[in-house]
Each structure stands twice: as C-alpha cells, then as structure tokens.
Amino acid sequence: MSDLIEIVDSLENRISKLLHKYELLKKQQVDLKQKIQELETISLLQTDQLKQWEEKFSALKNANAMLGSDEYKRETKLKINALIREIDMCIAQLSE
C-alpha cells in the first residue's frame, strides 16, 4: 500500500511540475507574441523612414544636377523630360 501512495505522490509531483512548466511556457509565448508585434511595428516605421530618406536623396540628386553636378545630370534630364511629357498630356486633355 505504501508503494502505491509513493507512486501517487510521485505522479502528483510530476503533474504539478508539468502544470507549472506549462504556465511558464504560456507566459513566455504571450511575451514573445508581444515582442513580435513590437518588432513588426518598428519594422514598418523603419520602412517608412527608409522611403522618406530615399525620396530626400532623390531630390538632393536632382538639386545637385541642377546646380551643375555632372554626376546625376542624365537622371535629372530624364526626370524633367518625363515631367514635361506628363504636362503636355494634361494640356492635351484639357484642350479636348
């Protein structure tokens, strides 16, 4: 009978340890999900910031080309030509 009591006690201890471990893992999972959410938010913010910096860089390249820098002159000419074509298309649509 004493062996049976020891087995039951041992089983209770194991179940108790497993339940405790389960609760710890659940808490860790919640923490990790929250961390993932935070990192996704940071990633979106950084992506937006990168786009803004790329636009600023492009504007700066165009300004440098207009000031006489030969490095980005071709790109700026292409951009200006594209803008002129768009303006011409708008004028043509308005005159119809």
Gaussian input, Z-matrix of N, CA and C with variables (Angstrom, degrees):
# hf/3-21g

backbone

0 1
 N
 C     1     B1
 C     2     B2     1     A1
 N     3     B3     2     A2     1     D1
 C     4     B4     3     A3     2     D2
 C     5     B5     4     A4     3     D3
 N     6     B6     5     A5     4     D4
 C     7     B7     6     A6     5     D5
 C     8     B8     7     A7     6     D6
 N     9     B9     8     A8     7     D7
 C    10    B10     9     A9     8     D8
 C    11    B11    10    A10     9     D9
 N    12    B12    11    A11    10    D10
 C    13    B13    12    A12    11    D11
 C    14    B14    13    A13    12    D12
 N    15    B15    14    A14    13    D13
 C    16    B16    15    A15    14    D14
 C    17    B17    16    A16    15    D15
 N    18    B18    17    A17    16    D16
 C    19    B19    18    A18    17    D17
 C    20    B20    19    A19    18    D18
 N    21    B21    20    A20    19    D19
 C    22    B22    21    A21    20    D20
 C    23    B23    22    A22    21    D21
 N    24    B24    23    A23    22    D22
 C    25    B25    24    A24    23    D23
 C    26    B26    25    A25    24    D24
 N    27    B27    26    A26    25    D25
 C    28    B28    27    A27    26    D26
 C    29    B29    28    A28    27    D27
 N    30    B30    29    A29    28    D28
 C    31    B31    30    A30    29    D29
 C    32    B32    31    A31    30    D30
 N    33    B33    32    A32    31    D31
 C    34    B34    33    A33    32    D32
 C    35    B35    34    A34    33    D33
 N    36    B36    35    A35    34    D34
 C    37    B37    36    A36    35    D35
 C    38    B38    37    A37    36    D36
 N    39    B39    38    A38    37    D37
 C    40    B40    39    A39    38    D38
 C    41    B41    40    A40    39    D39
 N    42    B42    41    A41    40    D40
 C    43    B43    42    A42    41    D41
 C    44    B44    43    A43    42    D42
 N    45    B45    44    A44    43    D43
 C    46    B46    45    A45    44    D44
 C    47    B47    46    A46    45    D45
 N    48    B48    47    A47    46    D46
 C    49    B49    48    A48    47    D47
 C    50    B50    49    A49    48    D48
 N    51    B51    50    A50    49    D49
 C    52    B52    51    A51    50    D50
 C    53    B53    52    A52    51    D51
 N    54    B54    53    A53    52    D52
 C    55    B55    54    A54    53    D53
 C    56    B56    55    A55    54    D54
 N    57    B57    56    A56    55    D55
 C    58    B58    57    A57    56    D56
 C    59    B59    58    A58    57    D57
 N    60    B60    59    A59    58    D58
 C    61    B61    60    A60    59    D59
 C    62    B62    61    A61    60    D60
 N    63    B63    62    A62    61    D61
 C    64    B64    63    A63    62    D62
 C    65    B65    64    A64    63    D63
 N    66    B66    65    A65    64    D64
 C    67    B67    66    A66    65    D65
 C    68    B68    67    A67    66    D66
 N    69    B69    68    A68    67    D67
 C    70    B70    69    A69    68    D68
 C    71    B71    70    A70    69    D69
 N    72    B72    71    A71    70    D70
 C    73    B73    72    A72    71    D71
 C    74    B74    73    A73    72    D72
 N    75    B75    74    A74    73    D73
 C    76    B76    75    A75    74    D74
 C    77    B77    76    A76    75    D75
 N    78    B78    77    A77    76    D76
 C    79    B79    78    A78    77    D77
 C    80    B80    79    A79    78    D78
 N    81    B81    80    A80    79    D79
 C    82    B82    81    A81    80    D80
 C    83    B83    82    A82    81    D81
 N    84    B84    83    A83    82    D82
 C    85    B85    84    A84    83    D83
 C    86    B86    85    A85    84    D84
 N    87    B87    86    A86    85    D85
 C    88    B88    87    A87    86    D86
 C    89    B89    88    A88    87    D87
 N    90    B90    89    A89    88    D88
 C    91    B91    90    A90    89    D89
 C    92    B92    91    A91    90    D90
 N    93    B93    92    A92    91    D91
 C    94    B94    93    A93    92    D92
 C    95    B95    94    A94    93    D93
 N    96    B96    95    A95    94    D94
 C    97    B97    96    A96    95    D95
 C    98    B98    97    A97    96    D96
 N    99    B99    98    A98    97    D97
 C   100   B100    99    A99    98    D98
 C   101   B101   100   A100    99    D99
 N   102   B102   101   A101   100   D100
 C   103   B103   102   A102   101   D101
 C   104   B104   103   A103   102   D102
 N   105   B105   104   A104   103   D103
 C   106   B106   105   A105   104   D104
 C   107   B107   106   A106   105   D105
 N   108   B108   107   A107   106   D106
 C   109   B109   108   A108   107   D107
 C   110   B110   109   A109   108   D108
 N   111   B111   110   A110   109   D109
 C   112   B112   111   A111   110   D110
 C   113   B113   112   A112   111   D111
 N   114   B114   113   A113   112   D112
 C   115   B115   114   A114   113   D113
 C   116   B116   115   A115   114   D114
 N   117   B117   116   A116   115   D115
 C   118   B118   117   A117   116   D116
 C   119   B119   118   A118   117   D117
 N   120   B120   119   A119   118   D118
 C   121   B121   120   A120   119   D119
 C   122   B122   121   A121   120   D120
 N   123   B123   122   A122   121   D121
 C   124   B124   123   A123   122   D122
 C   125   B125   124   A124   123   D123
 N   126   B126   125   A125   124   D124
 C   127   B127   126   A126   125   D125
 C   128   B128   127   A127   126   D126
 N   129   B129   128   A128   127   D127
 C   130   B130   129   A129   128   D128
 C   131   B131   130   A130   129   D129
 N   132   B132   131   A131   130   D130
 C   133   B133   132   A132   131   D131
 C   134   B134   133   A133   132   D132
 N   135   B135   134   A134   133   D133
 C   136   B136   135   A135   134   D134
 C   137   B137   136   A136   135   D135
 N   138   B138   137   A137   136   D136
 C   139   B139   138   A138   137   D137
 C   140   B140   139   A139   138   D138
 N   141   B141   140   A140   139   D139
 C   142   B142   141   A141   140   D140
 C   143   B143   142   A142   141   D141
 N   144   B144   143   A143   142   D142
 C   145   B145   144   A144   143   D143
 C   146   B146   145   A145   144   D144
 N   147   B147   146   A146   145   D145
 C   148   B148   147   A147   146   D146
 C   149   B149   148   A148   147   D147
 N   150   B150   149   A149   148   D148
 C   151   B151   150   A150   149   D149
 C   152   B152   151   A151   150   D150
 N   153   B153   152   A152   151   D151
 C   154   B154   153   A153   152   D152
 C   155   B155   154   A154   153   D153
 N   156   B156   155   A155   154   D154
 C   157   B157   156   A156   155   D155
 C   158   B158   157   A157   156   D156
 N   159   B159   158   A158   157   D157
 C   160   B160   159   A159   158   D158
 C   161   B161   160   A160   159   D159
 N   162   B162   161   A161   160   D160
 C   163   B163   162   A162   161   D161
 C   164   B164   163   A163   162   D162
 N   165   B165   164   A164   163   D163
 C   166   B166   165   A165   164   D164
 C   167   B167   166   A166   165   D165
 N   168   B168   167   A167   166   D166
 C   169   B169   168   A168   167   D167
 C   170   B170   169   A169   168   D168
 N   171   B171   170   A170   169   D169
 C   172   B172   171   A171   170   D170
 C   173   B173   172   A172   171   D171
 N   174   B174   173   A173   172   D172
 C   175   B175   174   A174   173   D173
 C   176   B176   175   A175   174   D174
 N   177   B177   176   A176   175   D175
 C   178   B178   177   A177   176   D176
 C   179   B179   178   A178   177   D177
 N   180   B180   179   A179   178   D178
 C   181   B181   180   A180   179   D179
 C   182   B182   181   A181   180   D180
 N   183   B183   182   A182   181   D181
 C   184   B184   183   A183   182   D182
 C   185   B185   184   A184   183   D183
 N   186   B186   185   A185   184   D184
 C   187   B187   186   A186   185   D185
 C   188   B188   187   A187   186   D186
 N   189   B189   188   A188   187   D187
 C   190   B190   189   A189   188   D188
 C   191   B191   190   A190   189   D189
 N   192   B192   191   A191   190   D190
 C   193   B193   192   A192   191   D191
 C   194   B194   193   A193   192   D192
 N   195   B195   194   A194   193   D193
 C   196   B196   195   A195   194   D194
 C   197   B197   196   A196   195   D195
 N   198   B198   197   A197   196   D196
 C   199   B199   198   A198   197   D197
 C   200   B200   199   A199   198   D198
 N   201   B201   200   A200   199   D199
 C   202   B202   201   A201   200   D200
 C   203   B203   202   A202   201   D201
 N   204   B204   203   A203   202   D202
 C   205   B205   204   A204   203   D203
 C   206   B206   205   A205   204   D204
 N   207   B207   206   A206   205   D205
 C   208   B208   207   A207   206   D206
 C   209   B209   208   A208   207   D207
 N   210   B210   209   A209   208   D208
 C   211   B211   210   A210   209   D209
 C   212   B212   211   A211   210   D210
 N   213   B213   212   A212   211   D211
 C   214   B214   213   A213   212   D212
 C   215   B215   214   A214   213   D213
 N   216   B216   215   A215   214   D214
 C   217   B217   216   A216   215   D215
 C   218   B218   217   A217   216   D216
 N   219   B219   218   A218   217   D217
 C   220   B220   219   A219   218   D218
 C   221   B221   220   A220   219   D219
 N   222   B222   221   A221   220   D220
 C   223   B223   222   A222   221   D221
 C   224   B224   223   A223   222   D222
 N   225   B225   224   A224   223   D223
 C   226   B226   225   A225   224   D224
 C   227   B227   226   A226   225   D225
 N   228   B228   227   A227   226   D226
 C   229   B229   228   A228   227   D227
 C   230   B230   229   A229   228   D228
 N   231   B231   230   A230   229   D229
 C   232   B232   231   A231   230   D230
 C   233   B233   232   A232   231   D231
 N   234   B234   233   A233   232   D232
 C   235   B235   234   A234   233   D233
 C   236   B236   235   A235   234   D234
 N   237   B237   236   A236   235   D235
 C   238   B238   237   A237   236   D236
 C   239   B239   238   A238   237   D237
 N   240   B240   239   A239   238   D238
 C   241   B241   240   A240   239   D239
 C   242   B242   241   A241   240   D240
 N   243   B243   242   A242   241   D241
 C   244   B244   243   A243   242   D242
 C   245   B245   244   A244   243   D243
 N   246   B246   245   A245   244   D244
 C   247   B247   246   A246   245   D245
 C   248   B248   247   A247   246   D246
 N   249   B249   248   A248   247   D247
 C   250   B250   249   A249   248   D248
 C   251   B251   250   A250   249   D249
 N   252   B252   251   A251   250   D250
 C   253   B253   252   A252   251   D251
 C   254   B254   253   A253   252   D252
 N   255   B255   254   A254   253   D253
 C   256   B256   255   A255   254   D254
 C   257   B257   256   A256   255   D255
 N   258   B258   257   A257   256   D256
 C   259   B259   258   A258   257   D257
 C   260   B260   259   A259   258   D258
 N   261   B261   260   A260   259   D259
 C   262   B262   261   A261   260   D260
 C   263   B263   262   A262   261   D261
 N   264   B264   263   A263   262   D262
 C   265   B265   264   A264   263   D263
 C   266   B266   265   A265   264   D264
 N   267   B267   266   A266   265   D265
 C   268   B268   267   A267   266   D266
 C   269   B269   268   A268   267   D267
 N   270   B270   269   A269   268   D268
 C   271   B271   270   A270   269   D269
 C   272   B272   271   A271   270   D270
 N   273   B273   272   A272   271   D271
 C   274   B274   273   A273   272   D272
 C   275   B275   274   A274   273   D273
 N   276   B276   275   A275   274   D274
 C   277   B277   276   A276   275   D275
 C   278   B278   277   A277   276   D276
 N   279   B279   278   A278   277   D277
 C   280   B280   279   A279   278   D278
 C   281   B281   280   A280   279   D279
 N   282   B282   281   A281   280   D280
 C   283   B283   282   A282   281   D281
 C   284   B284   283   A283   282   D282
 N   285   B285   284   A284   283   D283
 C   286   B286   285   A285   284   D284
 C   287   B287   286   A286   285   D285

   B1=1.4473
   B2=1.5272
   B3=1.3128
   B4=1.4638
   B5=1.5237
   B6=1.3226
   B7=1.4669
   B8=1.5322
   B9=1.2849
   B10=1.4562
   B11=1.5371
   B12=1.3145
   B13=1.4643
   B14=1.5285
   B15=1.3112
   B16=1.4654
   B17=1.5297
   B18=1.2946
   B19=1.4679
   B20=1.5325
   B21=1.3151
   B22=1.4706
   B23=1.5368
   B24=1.3384
   B25=1.4718
   B26=1.5308
   B27=1.3053
   B28=1.4709
   B29=1.5238
   B30=1.2997
   B31=1.4595
   B32=1.5326
   B33=1.3239
   B34=1.4625
   B35=1.5270
   B36=1.3210
   B37=1.4648
   B38=1.5267
   B39=1.2895
   B40=1.4625
   B41=1.5268
   B42=1.3180
   B43=1.4664
   B44=1.5201
   B45=1.3215
   B46=1.4589
   B47=1.5304
   B48=1.3220
   B49=1.4671
   B50=1.5326
   B51=1.3130
   B52=1.4691
   B53=1.5302
   B54=1.3207
   B55=1.4606
   B56=1.5268
   B57=1.3154
   B58=1.4666
   B59=1.5259
   B60=1.3227
   B61=1.4626
   B62=1.5280
   B63=1.3255
   B64=1.4600
   B65=1.5248
   B66=1.3228
   B67=1.4622
   B68=1.5269
   B69=1.3190
   B70=1.4632
   B71=1.5283
   B72=1.3139
   B73=1.4618
   B74=1.5277
   B75=1.3341
   B76=1.4614
   B77=1.5235
   B78=1.3221
   B79=1.4609
   B80=1.5294
   B81=1.3198
   B82=1.4604
   B83=1.5327
   B84=1.3117
   B85=1.4624
   B86=1.5201
   B87=1.3234
   B88=1.4638
   B89=1.5250
   B90=1.3294
   B91=1.4635
   B92=1.5280
   B93=1.3248
   B94=1.4640
   B95=1.5347
   B96=1.3175
   B97=1.4639
   B98=1.5202
   B99=1.3332
   B100=1.4567
   B101=1.5274
   B102=1.3286
   B103=1.4680
   B104=1.5300
   B105=1.3248
   B106=1.4714
   B107=1.5165
   B108=1.3270
   B109=1.4647
   B110=1.5210
   B111=1.3300
   B112=1.4603
   B113=1.5298
   B114=1.3352
   B115=1.4619
   B116=1.5261
   B117=1.3325
   B118=1.4650
   B119=1.5245
   B120=1.3270
   B121=1.4603
   B122=1.5190
   B123=1.3244
   B124=1.4665
   B125=1.5215
   B126=1.3208
   B127=1.4650
   B128=1.5252
   B129=1.3321
   B130=1.4720
   B131=1.5240
   B132=1.3284
   B133=1.4565
   B134=1.5259
   B135=1.3269
   B136=1.4608
   B137=1.5225
   B138=1.3210
   B139=1.4610
   B140=1.5221
   B141=1.3288
   B142=1.4659
   B143=1.5242
   B144=1.3172
   B145=1.4658
   B146=1.5328
   B147=1.3303
   B148=1.4626
   B149=1.5296
   B150=1.3279
   B151=1.4618
   B152=1.5319
   B153=1.3335
   B154=1.4633
   B155=1.5259
   B156=1.3164
   B157=1.4682
   B158=1.5241
   B159=1.3344
   B160=1.4630
   B161=1.5273
   B162=1.3441
   B163=1.4636
   B164=1.5286
   B165=1.3199
   B166=1.4699
   B167=1.5221
   B168=1.3394
   B169=1.4585
   B170=1.5200
   B171=1.3278
   B172=1.4611
   B173=1.5289
   B174=1.3230
   B175=1.4657
   B176=1.5225
   B177=1.3151
   B178=1.4607
   B179=1.5260
   B180=1.3280
   B181=1.4679
   B182=1.5239
   B183=1.3363
   B184=1.4657
   B185=1.5196
   B186=1.3056
   B187=1.4654
   B188=1.5246
   B189=1.3262
   B190=1.4664
   B191=1.5286
   B192=1.3133
   B193=1.4653
   B194=1.5220
   B195=1.3252
   B196=1.4594
   B197=1.5250
   B198=1.3073
   B199=1.4583
   B200=1.5206
   B201=1.3142
   B202=1.4535
   B203=1.5071
   B204=1.3083
   B205=1.4583
   B206=1.5253
   B207=1.3204
   B208=1.4613
   B209=1.5288
   B210=1.3114
   B211=1.4598
   B212=1.5284
   B213=1.3440
   B214=1.4601
   B215=1.5307
   B216=1.3145
   B217=1.4616
   B218=1.5314
   B219=1.3337
   B220=1.4646
   B221=1.5197
   B222=1.3421
   B223=1.4623
   B224=1.5275
   B225=1.3137
   B226=1.4603
   B227=1.5224
   B228=1.3240
   B229=1.4616
   B230=1.5250
   B231=1.3353
   B232=1.4644
   B233=1.5238
   B234=1.3160
   B235=1.4561
   B236=1.5314
   B237=1.3387
   B238=1.4698
   B239=1.5268
   B240=1.3365
   B241=1.4668
   B242=1.5292
   B243=1.3252
   B244=1.4671
   B245=1.5222
   B246=1.3234
   B247=1.4696
   B248=1.5220
   B249=1.3299
   B250=1.4673
   B251=1.5269
   B252=1.3538
   B253=1.4682
   B254=1.5282
   B255=1.3320
   B256=1.4579
   B257=1.5286
   B258=1.3178
   B259=1.4697
   B260=1.5170
   B261=1.3351
   B262=1.4672
   B263=1.5288
   B264=1.3381
   B265=1.4607
   B266=1.5311
   B267=1.3145
   B268=1.4740
   B269=1.5136
   B270=1.3121
   B271=1.4726
   B272=1.5331
   B273=1.3368
   B274=1.4649
   B275=1.5210
   B276=1.3337
   B277=1.4679
   B278=1.5299
   B279=1.3217
   B280=1.4535
   B281=1.5219
   B282=1.3269
   B283=1.4561
   B284=1.5396
   B285=1.3114
   B286=1.4598
   B287=1.4827
   A1=111.35
   A2=114.81
   A3=119.35
   A4=110.72
   A5=117.38
   A6=120.82
   A7=110.42
   A8=115.58
   A9=120.54
   A10=110.70
   A11=116.34
   A12=120.68
   A13=109.87
   A14=117.02
   A15=121.05
   A16=111.03
   A17=116.28
   A18=120.33
   A19=110.02
   A20=116.76
   A21=120.96
   A22=109.58
   A23=116.79
   A24=120.28
   A25=110.95
   A26=115.45
   A27=120.13
   A28=110.40
   A29=116.44
   A30=121.30
   A31=110.60
   A32=116.91
   A33=120.90
   A34=110.73
   A35=116.00
   A36=120.35
   A37=111.02
   A38=116.34
   A39=120.37
   A40=111.42
   A41=116.06
   A42=120.25
   A43=110.00
   A44=116.33
   A45=120.56
   A46=110.82
   A47=116.62
   A48=120.72
   A49=110.90
   A50=116.13
   A51=120.08
   A52=111.14
   A53=117.11
   A54=120.00
   A55=110.96
   A56=116.07
   A57=119.81
   A58=110.60
   A59=115.83
   A60=120.27
   A61=110.64
   A62=116.37
   A63=121.35
   A64=110.58
   A65=117.26
   A66=121.29
   A67=111.13
   A68=116.89
   A69=120.33
   A70=111.22
   A71=117.01
   A72=121.16
   A73=111.42
   A74=117.27
   A75=120.03
   A76=110.49
   A77=116.88
   A78=120.95
   A79=110.37
   A80=116.00
   A81=120.25
   A82=109.98
   A83=117.42
   A84=120.92
   A85=110.88
   A86=117.60
   A87=121.10
   A88=109.80
   A89=116.23
   A90=120.38
   A91=111.36
   A92=116.08
   A93=120.03
   A94=111.51
   A95=117.25
   A96=119.63
   A97=110.66
   A98=116.36
   A99=120.31
   A100=110.47
   A101=116.48
   A102=120.73
   A103=110.28
   A104=117.49
   A105=121.42
   A106=109.84
   A107=116.93
   A108=120.95
   A109=110.70
   A110=116.69
   A111=120.79
   A112=110.80
   A113=116.45
   A114=120.22
   A115=111.58
   A116=117.48
   A117=119.95
   A118=110.22
   A119=116.65
   A120=120.53
   A121=110.51
   A122=116.36
   A123=120.84
   A124=110.20
   A125=116.38
   A126=120.53
   A127=111.23
   A128=117.32
   A129=120.35
   A130=110.95
   A131=116.44
   A132=120.00
   A133=111.24
   A134=116.06
   A135=119.34
   A136=111.29
   A137=117.58
   A138=120.73
   A139=110.21
   A140=116.60
   A141=119.90
   A142=111.12
   A143=115.56
   A144=119.69
   A145=110.54
   A146=116.58
   A147=120.33
   A148=110.53
   A149=117.40
   A150=120.65
   A151=110.75
   A152=115.88
   A153=119.43
   A154=110.87
   A155=117.24
   A156=120.63
   A157=111.24
   A158=116.71
   A159=119.74
   A160=110.75
   A161=116.83
   A162=120.18
   A163=110.96
   A164=116.69
   A165=120.31
   A166=110.85
   A167=116.00
   A168=120.53
   A169=110.58
   A170=116.23
   A171=120.33
   A172=110.76
   A173=116.29
   A174=119.77
   A175=110.85
   A176=116.29
   A177=120.34
   A178=111.33
   A179=117.30
   A180=120.80
   A181=110.09
   A182=115.66
   A183=119.68
   A184=110.99
   A185=117.38
   A186=120.48
   A187=110.50
   A188=117.41
   A189=120.71
   A190=111.38
   A191=115.73
   A192=119.02
   A193=110.52
   A194=116.31
   A195=119.70
   A196=111.67
   A197=116.33
   A198=120.02
   A199=112.27
   A200=117.25
   A201=120.12
   A202=114.51
   A203=118.87
   A204=121.07
   A205=109.24
   A206=116.95
   A207=121.34
   A208=112.39
   A209=117.38
   A210=121.40
   A211=113.04
   A212=117.60
   A213=120.87
   A214=112.67
   A215=116.70
   A216=121.15
   A217=111.70
   A218=117.66
   A219=121.30
   A220=110.82
   A221=116.98
   A222=120.33
   A223=110.81
   A224=116.33
   A225=120.15
   A226=110.86
   A227=117.19
   A228=119.95
   A229=110.73
   A230=116.32
   A231=119.94
   A232=110.89
   A233=116.58
   A234=121.24
   A235=110.90
   A236=116.49
   A237=120.78
   A238=110.13
   A239=117.00
   A240=120.45
   A241=111.24
   A242=116.18
   A243=119.70
   A244=110.45
   A245=116.80
   A246=120.48
   A247=111.21
   A248=117.28
   A249=121.26
   A250=110.40
   A251=116.51
   A252=119.54
   A253=110.64
   A254=117.18
   A255=120.56
   A256=110.85
   A257=117.08
   A258=121.23
   A259=110.29
   A260=117.04
   A261=120.76
   A262=111.21
   A263=116.73
   A264=120.06
   A265=110.59
   A266=116.79
   A267=120.37
   A268=110.79
   A269=116.70
   A270=121.16
   A271=109.49
   A272=116.84
   A273=120.23
   A274=110.00
   A275=118.08
   A276=120.88
   A277=110.24
   A278=117.46
   A279=119.87
   A280=112.08
   A281=116.54
   A282=119.43
   A283=112.11
   A284=118.54
   A285=121.33
   A286=112.69
   D1=-37.84
   D2=-179.88
   D3=-65.53
   D4=-34.15
   D5=176.66
   D6=-63.19
   D7=-40.34
   D8=179.41
   D9=-64.49
   D10=-40.58
   D11=178.73
   D12=-65.22
   D13=-41.20
   D14=178.25
   D15=-64.06
   D16=-40.84
   D17=178.84
   D18=-64.14
   D19=-44.12
   D20=179.66
   D21=-64.30
   D22=-43.96
   D23=178.13
   D24=-61.20
   D25=-43.79
   D26=178.79
   D27=-62.34
   D28=-42.17
   D29=178.93
   D30=-64.44
   D31=-41.97
   D32=177.53
   D33=-61.64
   D34=-42.35
   D35=178.33
   D36=-62.03
   D37=-44.94
   D38=179.66
   D39=-63.37
   D40=-43.13
   D41=179.04
   D42=-64.00
   D43=-41.43
   D44=178.51
   D45=-61.97
   D46=-43.77
   D47=177.88
   D48=-63.68
   D49=-41.85
   D50=178.94
   D51=-63.92
   D52=-42.06
   D53=178.57
   D54=-64.35
   D55=-40.42
   D56=177.94
   D57=-63.69
   D58=-44.19
   D59=178.32
   D60=-63.35
   D61=-39.13
   D62=178.17
   D63=-60.93
   D64=-45.38
   D65=178.89
   D66=-63.10
   D67=-41.40
   D68=177.46
   D69=-62.16
   D70=-42.24
   D71=179.23
   D72=-67.15
   D73=-37.37
   D74=176.27
   D75=-62.53
   D76=-43.89
   D77=178.95
   D78=-64.13
   D79=-41.73
   D80=178.88
   D81=-63.35
   D82=-39.56
   D83=178.59
   D84=-63.11
   D85=-43.07
   D86=178.52
   D87=-62.48
   D88=-44.05
   D89=178.71
   D90=-61.40
   D91=-42.22
   D92=-179.59
   D93=-67.73
   D94=-37.82
   D95=177.00
   D96=-63.98
   D97=-39.65
   D98=177.76
   D99=-64.96
   D100=-41.68
   D101=178.88
   D102=-63.61
   D103=-40.78
   D104=177.57
   D105=-60.66
   D106=-43.94
   D107=179.60
   D108=-61.54
   D109=-43.66
   D110=178.86
   D111=-62.23
   D112=-43.88
   D113=-178.94
   D114=-67.18
   D115=-35.55
   D116=176.86
   D117=-65.72
   D118=-39.79
   D119=177.65
   D120=-63.42
   D121=-45.17
   D122=178.43
   D123=-61.48
   D124=-41.15
   D125=179.74
   D126=-62.19
   D127=-42.78
   D128=178.26
   D129=-63.49
   D130=-42.24
   D131=178.79
   D132=-62.95
   D133=-41.43
   D134=179.83
   D135=-68.67
   D136=-35.11
   D137=176.88
   D138=-63.80
   D139=-44.55
   D140=177.22
   D141=-62.30
   D142=-42.12
   D143=-179.93
   D144=-64.26
   D145=-39.17
   D146=178.28
   D147=-62.70
   D148=-42.28
   D149=178.20
   D150=-61.29
   D151=-41.92
   D152=178.99
   D153=-62.74
   D154=-42.54
   D155=179.47
   D156=-66.21
   D157=-36.82
   D158=177.54
   D159=-64.58
   D160=-40.47
   D161=177.55
   D162=-65.02
   D163=-41.51
   D164=178.04
   D165=-63.96
   D166=-40.03
   D167=179.09
   D168=-63.97
   D169=-42.26
   D170=178.85
   D171=-62.97
   D172=-43.09
   D173=178.09
   D174=-63.44
   D175=-38.81
   D176=179.14
   D177=-66.89
   D178=-38.36
   D179=176.39
   D180=-61.44
   D181=-44.42
   D182=179.39
   D183=-63.71
   D184=-41.65
   D185=179.31
   D186=-64.22
   D187=-40.88
   D188=178.13
   D189=-63.18
   D190=-39.78
   D191=179.77
   D192=-65.97
   D193=-38.92
   D194=179.70
   D195=-69.44
   D196=-26.10
   D197=178.85
   D198=-83.09
   D199=-2.03
   D200=175.08
   D201=114.43
   D202=3.04
   D203=178.11
   D204=-72.88
   D205=127.36
   D206=-178.63
   D207=-78.49
   D208=-16.48
   D209=-172.91
   D210=-61.99
   D211=-41.22
   D212=-176.23
   D213=-116.60
   D214=17.60
   D215=-174.97
   D216=-62.29
   D217=-43.44
   D218=-178.24
   D219=-62.14
   D220=-45.81
   D221=179.81
   D222=-61.42
   D223=-40.68
   D224=-179.05
   D225=-66.62
   D226=-40.87
   D227=177.89
   D228=-61.50
   D229=-42.80
   D230=178.63
   D231=-62.46
   D232=-41.69
   D233=179.46
   D234=-64.02
   D235=-44.31
   D236=179.07
   D237=-63.26
   D238=-42.71
   D239=178.56
   D240=-61.64
   D241=-40.61
   D242=178.30
   D243=-64.06
   D244=-41.65
   D245=178.31
   D246=-64.42
   D247=-39.96
   D248=178.57
   D249=-63.63
   D250=-41.34
   D251=177.78
   D252=-62.05
   D253=-41.71
   D254=178.10
   D255=-62.28
   D256=-42.99
   D257=178.87
   D258=-63.33
   D259=-42.86
   D260=177.96
   D261=-60.82
   D262=-41.14
   D263=178.64
   D264=-64.08
   D265=-40.25
   D266=178.59
   D267=-64.42
   D268=-43.29
   D269=178.90
   D270=-62.48
   D271=-42.65
   D272=-179.65
   D273=-63.53
   D274=-39.70
   D275=179.80
   D276=-68.61
   D277=-36.67
   D278=179.63
   D279=-70.40
   D280=-31.49
   D281=-177.23
   D282=-80.63
   D283=-10.78
   D284=-179.83
   D285=-73.03

